[in-house]
Amino acid sequence: MLRKFFLGAIVCLSFIQSFSQDSTQTAAPTSPAPTITGSVDAYFRYNFNDPKSGGPLNDLNNYTSFTNSQNSFQLGMASIRADHSFGKASATIDLGFGTRAEEFSYGDPAHPTLFAVKQAYVSYAVSSKFKLTVGKWATHIGYEVTDAYLNRNYSMDYMFSYGPFSHTGLKADIGLGAKSALMLGVASTTDHVADTSSRKYAIGQFSTGTSNDKVKFYLNYQGSYGGAYSVTQFDAVLTAAITSKFSIGYNGTVQTLKPEGMSSASWWGSAVYLTADPTTSFGITLRAEYFDNKKAVVAAPATSIFDVTLSPNFRVGNLTIIPELRLDAGKDEIFEKSDDSPTKTTVTGILAATYHF
């Protein structure tokens, strides 16, 4: 009798242990592998005015970001990005190497290790319509972005170059139903990660679109408080797919700076993007921009500039070749000729290649 009892107990314990192991395995799902993506871009730039070094103005005839060279081949940026999510939490690490990455992270010269960090943030989805994010992320303001393969034009416009690049702080993404959403946040000084000042920026975005995603609209904002001056910027982006082969984009922005005890001053810009994709292997984009900095609010020339950029895109898989032609015309003589004499206009050619995976 005792032998039968022990035998039954062993069977019961074995069953309980097996059930416990199955329950543990069910309660602890395996974490998925991270998603790895990346890109590389390089270019050759030649300004046809061919100004000589040591001239009185800009030796490169360039006042925009990421293409500060003349008659030379350059690496733009090599990027690697890892995204991982597990349950309601997720994280992104986005690193970049090259002159484009260094210019993007210009705000932290005392911390060179931060030059490579384009984005690094952690998110938590409180619900399907409410997500919190903390860290550094690329700005929501503007039409163009830092990663070259995501732009149709290789050279950047003036609005991107003198607007914000990134924000470091806390933001909330709120789904409003259908195609509408709201983003609200607070961040440190724009384009700075290692910032110890009391200045903070309120940031926001309202986005909406049609049910078929053919028309999208974004209203963007940033505004600072605290410190010796205030900054306010409103920005609007509109995209419309007219047909499957033709689309239009628009970006308009105005930024106002007001030092304490002084009157305010603003710069503003407006750009139109016309894009045609007659085949899967070929497309072309025309960008026309007007930029007004007559009140010398930012470090661009204190004048107005009109620029037109034509960028054919030849695509072979994930590789895109961009032979680009750009005309910049200032209201004043802000460019240089080959003899270093001033002129109002300049023409630049760029041959660029981008690859993403």
C-alpha positions as CSV (number, residue, x, y, z in Angstrom):
1,M,0.0,0.0,0.0
2,L,2.8,2.4,0.9
3,R,4.6,1.5,-2.3
4,K,1.5,2.4,-4.3
5,F,1.2,5.8,-2.5
6,F,4.8,6.8,-3.3
7,L,4.4,5.7,-6.9
8,G,1.2,7.9,-7.2
9,A,3.0,10.8,-5.5
10,I,5.9,10.6,-8.0
11,V,3.5,10.6,-10.9
12,C,1.6,13.7,-9.5
13,L,4.9,15.6,-8.9
14,S,6.0,14.8,-12.4
15,F,2.8,16.1,-13.8
16,I,2.9,19.3,-11.7
17,Q,6.5,20.0,-12.8
18,S,5.6,19.5,-16.4
19,F,2.7,21.8,-16.1
20,S,4.8,24.4,-14.4
21,Q,7.4,24.3,-17.1
22,D,4.7,24.7,-19.8
23,S,3.2,27.6,-18.0
24,T,6.5,29.3,-17.6
25,Q,7.3,28.9,-21.2
26,T,3.9,30.3,-22.2
27,A,4.3,33.3,-19.9
28,A,7.8,34.3,-21.2
29,P,7.7,34.7,-25.0
30,T,10.9,35.0,-26.9
31,S,12.1,38.5,-27.7
32,P,12.1,39.2,-31.4
33,A,15.3,40.1,-33.2
34,P,16.0,43.8,-33.9
35,T,15.4,45.2,-37.4
36,I,18.6,46.5,-39.0
37,T,18.5,49.1,-41.8
38,G,21.1,51.5,-43.2
39,S,22.2,53.7,-46.0
40,V,25.3,55.2,-47.7
41,D,25.6,58.3,-49.9
42,A,28.4,60.0,-51.7
43,Y,28.7,62.9,-54.1
44,F,30.8,65.1,-56.4
45,R,30.0,68.9,-56.4
46,Y,31.2,71.5,-58.8
47,N,30.2,75.2,-58.7
48,F,30.5,76.6,-62.2
49,N,31.5,80.1,-60.9
50,D,34.6,78.3,-59.5
51,P,35.5,80.8,-56.9
52,K,39.1,80.8,-55.6
53,S,39.9,80.4,-51.9
54,G,40.5,83.5,-49.9
55,G,37.7,85.5,-51.6
56,P,35.7,88.2,-49.7
57,L,32.5,86.1,-49.6
58,N,31.8,82.4,-49.6
59,D,34.5,80.4,-51.3
60,L,32.2,77.5,-52.0
61,N,29.2,79.6,-53.2
62,N,27.1,77.4,-50.8
63,Y,24.9,78.6,-47.9
64,T,23.0,75.3,-47.3
65,S,23.8,72.1,-45.3
66,F,25.7,69.0,-46.3
67,T,27.3,70.0,-49.6
68,N,30.2,72.2,-48.5
69,S,32.8,71.3,-51.0
70,Q,34.1,72.3,-54.5
71,N,35.4,70.1,-57.3
72,S,35.9,67.1,-55.1
73,F,34.4,63.7,-54.2
74,Q,32.9,63.5,-50.8
75,L,31.3,60.9,-48.5
76,G,28.0,62.2,-47.3
77,M,27.1,59.8,-44.6
78,A,27.1,56.1,-43.7
79,S,24.2,55.2,-41.5
80,I,23.2,52.1,-39.5
81,R,19.9,51.9,-37.6
82,A,18.5,49.3,-35.2
83,D,14.9,49.2,-34.1
84,H,13.5,46.7,-31.5
85,S,10.2,46.3,-29.9
86,F,9.0,43.9,-27.3
87,G,5.5,44.1,-25.9
88,K,4.6,47.8,-25.4
89,A,8.2,49.0,-25.3
90,S,10.5,49.8,-28.2
91,A,13.8,51.5,-28.8
92,T,15.7,53.0,-31.7
93,I,19.5,53.6,-32.2
94,D,20.4,55.5,-35.4
95,L,24.1,56.2,-36.0
96,G,25.7,58.2,-38.8
97,F,29.3,58.6,-39.8
98,G,30.6,61.3,-42.2
99,T,30.4,65.0,-42.8
100,R,26.6,65.0,-43.1
101,A,26.4,63.4,-39.6
102,E,28.9,65.8,-38.1
103,E,27.0,68.8,-39.5
104,F,23.7,67.3,-38.3
105,S,25.1,67.1,-34.7
106,Y,26.9,70.5,-34.8
107,G,25.3,71.6,-31.5
108,D,27.6,69.5,-29.3
109,P,31.2,70.3,-30.4
110,A,32.6,69.6,-26.9
111,H,31.2,66.0,-27.1
112,P,32.6,64.5,-30.3
113,T,31.2,61.0,-29.4
114,L,27.7,62.5,-29.9
115,F,28.4,63.4,-33.5
116,A,27.6,59.9,-34.6
117,V,24.2,59.8,-32.7
118,K,21.5,60.9,-35.1
119,Q,18.7,59.4,-33.0
120,A,18.5,57.4,-29.8
121,Y,15.2,57.0,-28.1
122,V,12.9,54.7,-26.0
123,S,9.2,54.5,-26.5
124,Y,6.3,53.0,-24.5
125,A,2.8,52.5,-26.0
126,V,0.5,53.2,-23.1
127,S,-2.4,52.3,-25.4
128,S,-3.0,51.9,-29.1
129,K,-3.6,55.7,-29.4
130,F,-1.1,57.0,-26.8
131,K,2.7,56.6,-27.0
132,L,5.5,58.3,-24.9
133,T,9.0,58.7,-26.3
134,V,12.2,60.0,-24.5
135,G,15.6,60.6,-26.1
136,K,16.9,62.3,-29.2
137,W,15.0,62.2,-32.5
138,A,15.1,64.0,-35.9
139,T,12.9,67.1,-36.1
140,H,9.3,67.0,-37.2
141,I,9.6,70.4,-38.8
142,G,10.1,70.7,-42.6
143,Y,9.7,68.7,-45.8
144,E,13.3,67.5,-46.2
145,V,15.1,65.0,-43.9
146,T,18.8,64.2,-43.0
147,D,19.0,60.8,-44.7
148,A,19.9,61.5,-48.3
149,Y,18.1,58.5,-49.8
150,L,14.7,59.8,-48.4
151,N,15.0,63.1,-50.4
152,R,14.4,63.5,-54.1
153,N,16.9,66.4,-54.3
154,Y,20.4,65.7,-53.0
155,S,21.3,69.3,-52.0
156,M,19.3,70.8,-49.2
157,D,17.0,73.8,-49.2
158,Y,17.5,76.9,-47.1
159,M,14.6,76.2,-44.8
160,F,16.0,72.8,-43.7
161,S,19.5,74.3,-43.3
162,Y,18.4,77.0,-40.9
163,G,15.5,75.3,-39.2
164,P,15.9,72.7,-36.4
165,F,17.7,69.4,-37.1
166,S,16.8,67.4,-33.9
167,H,15.2,67.5,-30.5
168,T,16.1,65.9,-27.2
169,G,13.4,65.5,-24.7
170,L,10.0,63.9,-24.0
171,K,7.1,63.7,-26.4
172,A,3.6,62.1,-26.6
173,D,2.0,60.8,-29.8
174,I,-1.8,60.8,-29.6
175,G,-4.0,59.2,-32.2
176,L,-7.2,61.2,-32.9
177,G,-8.9,58.7,-35.0
178,A,-9.1,58.1,-38.8
179,K,-5.9,59.7,-40.3
180,S,-5.4,62.5,-37.7
181,A,-2.8,62.6,-34.9
182,L,-1.3,65.0,-32.4
183,M,2.2,65.2,-31.1
184,L,3.1,67.3,-28.0
185,G,6.4,67.5,-26.2
186,V,9.0,69.4,-24.3
187,A,12.7,69.4,-25.3
188,S,16.1,70.9,-24.5
189,T,17.6,73.6,-26.7
190,T,17.2,72.7,-30.3
191,D,20.0,70.7,-31.9
192,H,21.7,70.1,-28.5
193,V,22.0,66.9,-26.5
194,A,24.5,67.8,-23.8
195,D,22.5,70.9,-22.8
196,T,22.5,72.1,-19.2
197,S,20.7,75.4,-19.6
198,S,17.2,76.2,-18.2
199,R,15.9,76.9,-21.7
200,K,13.2,74.5,-22.9
201,Y,11.2,74.2,-26.1
202,A,7.6,73.3,-26.5
203,I,7.1,71.2,-29.7
204,G,4.0,70.1,-31.4
205,Q,2.5,68.7,-34.6
206,F,-1.0,68.1,-35.9
207,S,-1.2,65.7,-38.9
208,T,-4.1,64.6,-41.0
209,G,-4.9,63.2,-44.4
210,T,-7.4,61.6,-46.7
211,S,-8.5,58.1,-46.2
212,N,-6.6,56.9,-49.2
213,D,-3.4,58.7,-48.1
214,K,-3.2,60.7,-51.4
215,V,-3.3,64.0,-49.5
216,K,-1.4,64.6,-46.3
217,F,-1.1,67.8,-44.2
218,Y,1.2,68.6,-41.2
219,L,1.1,71.7,-39.1
220,N,4.3,71.9,-37.0
221,Y,5.5,74.1,-34.1
222,Q,8.4,74.9,-31.8
223,G,8.7,77.6,-29.2
224,S,11.2,78.3,-26.5
225,Y,10.7,79.7,-23.0
226,G,13.3,80.7,-20.4
227,G,16.6,82.4,-21.2
228,A,17.4,85.8,-22.7
229,Y,15.4,85.4,-25.9
230,S,12.4,83.5,-27.3
231,V,12.1,81.6,-30.5
232,T,8.8,80.7,-32.2
233,Q,8.5,78.8,-35.4
234,F,5.4,77.7,-37.4
235,D,5.8,75.3,-40.3
236,A,3.3,73.7,-42.7
237,V,3.8,70.7,-45.1
238,L,1.4,69.5,-47.7
239,T,1.8,66.5,-50.0
240,A,-0.7,65.5,-52.8
241,A,-0.5,62.5,-55.1
242,I,-2.2,63.9,-58.2
243,T,-1.8,60.6,-60.1
244,S,0.2,57.4,-59.6
245,K,3.0,59.1,-61.5
246,F,2.9,62.7,-60.4
247,S,2.8,64.4,-57.0
248,I,3.2,67.9,-55.5
249,G,4.7,68.9,-52.2
250,Y,4.7,72.2,-50.4
251,N,6.6,73.5,-47.4
252,G,6.3,76.9,-45.7
253,T,7.9,78.1,-42.5
254,V,8.4,81.3,-40.5
255,Q,10.7,81.6,-37.4
256,T,10.6,84.6,-35.1
257,L,13.4,85.6,-32.7
258,K,12.8,88.1,-29.9
259,P,15.7,89.1,-27.6
260,E,14.6,90.2,-24.1
261,G,13.8,93.9,-24.1
262,M,14.1,94.2,-27.9
263,S,11.8,94.0,-30.9
264,S,11.3,90.7,-32.7
265,A,12.6,89.8,-36.2
266,S,11.7,86.9,-38.5
267,W,13.0,84.8,-41.4
268,W,10.7,82.8,-43.6
269,G,10.7,80.5,-46.6
270,S,8.4,78.7,-49.0
271,A,9.1,75.9,-51.4
272,V,7.2,73.8,-54.0
273,Y,8.2,70.3,-55.1
274,L,7.0,68.8,-58.4
275,T,7.8,65.1,-58.8
276,A,7.2,62.9,-61.8
277,D,7.9,59.1,-61.9
278,P,7.1,57.9,-65.4
279,T,8.7,54.5,-64.7
280,T,9.9,52.5,-61.7
281,S,13.5,53.1,-62.7
282,F,13.3,56.9,-63.5
283,G,11.9,59.9,-61.8
284,I,12.6,63.6,-61.7
285,T,11.9,66.3,-59.1
286,L,11.9,70.1,-59.5
287,R,12.3,72.2,-56.3
288,A,11.6,76.0,-56.3
289,E,12.3,77.9,-53.0
290,Y,12.2,81.4,-51.8
291,F,14.1,82.3,-48.6
292,D,13.9,85.6,-46.9
293,N,16.5,86.6,-44.2
294,K,16.6,90.3,-44.8
295,K,16.6,91.0,-41.0
296,A,19.7,88.8,-40.5
297,V,17.9,86.5,-38.0
298,V,20.1,83.5,-38.9
299,A,23.7,83.1,-40.1
300,A,22.7,83.1,-43.8
301,P,23.3,86.3,-45.9
302,A,21.0,89.2,-44.9
303,T,19.0,89.2,-48.1
304,S,16.5,87.1,-50.0
305,I,17.4,84.1,-52.2
306,F,15.5,82.2,-54.9
307,D,16.8,78.8,-55.8
308,V,15.7,76.2,-58.3
309,T,16.9,72.6,-58.3
310,L,16.3,69.9,-60.9
311,S,17.1,66.4,-59.8
312,P,16.7,63.4,-62.1
313,N,16.6,60.1,-60.1
314,F,17.9,56.9,-61.9
315,R,17.0,53.8,-59.8
316,V,18.5,50.3,-59.9
317,G,17.0,48.4,-57.0
318,N,18.0,50.2,-53.8
319,L,20.7,52.3,-55.7
320,T,19.7,55.8,-56.8
321,I,21.9,58.0,-59.1
322,I,21.2,61.8,-58.9
323,P,22.7,64.1,-61.5
324,E,21.5,67.5,-60.1
325,L,21.6,71.0,-61.4
326,R,20.9,74.0,-59.1
327,L,20.6,77.7,-59.6
328,D,20.8,80.2,-56.7
329,A,19.9,83.8,-57.2
330,G,20.3,86.4,-54.4
331,K,18.7,89.9,-54.3
332,D,22.2,91.1,-53.5
333,E,25.7,90.1,-54.6
334,I,26.3,87.3,-52.1
335,F,28.2,84.8,-54.4
336,E,31.6,85.0,-56.0
337,K,32.9,84.7,-59.6
338,S,36.1,82.9,-60.5
339,D,38.0,86.2,-60.1
340,D,36.5,86.7,-56.6
341,S,34.3,89.6,-57.7
342,P,30.8,89.5,-56.3
343,T,27.7,88.4,-58.3
344,K,24.0,87.7,-57.6
345,T,23.8,84.3,-59.1
346,T,25.6,80.9,-59.2
347,V,25.0,77.5,-60.8
348,T,26.1,74.2,-59.2
349,G,26.2,70.7,-60.5
350,I,26.1,67.6,-58.3
351,L,26.5,63.9,-59.1
352,A,25.3,61.9,-56.2
353,A,24.6,58.2,-55.4
354,T,22.6,56.8,-52.5
355,Y,22.0,53.2,-51.4
356,H,19.8,51.9,-48.7
357,F,19.0,48.5,-47.2
